[in-house]
Amino acid sequence: MSQSKVGSFVEAWANIAVGFGINYAANLTVLPLFGLAVTPGAAFWIGVIFTGISLVRSYVLRRWFNGLKFGNTPEVAK
């Protein structure tokens, strides 16, 4: 059975929520190593932008791979 669109969306959000926390900490840690001063607020908004991009990417890829695996056709009851 394939995953529903809502299921894909919920899974993507769960993945993104965890990723956001990692991204926020990384922004505060890594950007200064490259000479980019970043405040907690700037790190938050940078994270929000990349989180939005990541959410769309995760959802689209999940739906695409789901279509590849199951052929985008409804299952026929036997």
Long-range contacts (C-beta under 8 A, 24 or more apart in sequence): 1-75, 2-66, 2-69, 2-70, 3-62, 3-66, 5-63, 8-59, 8-62, 8-63, 8-66, 9-59, 11-62, 12-55, 12-58, 12-59, 12-62, 13-55, 15-58, 16-51, 16-54, 16-55, 16-58, 19-51, 19-54, 20-47, 20-51, 23-47, 23-50, 23-51
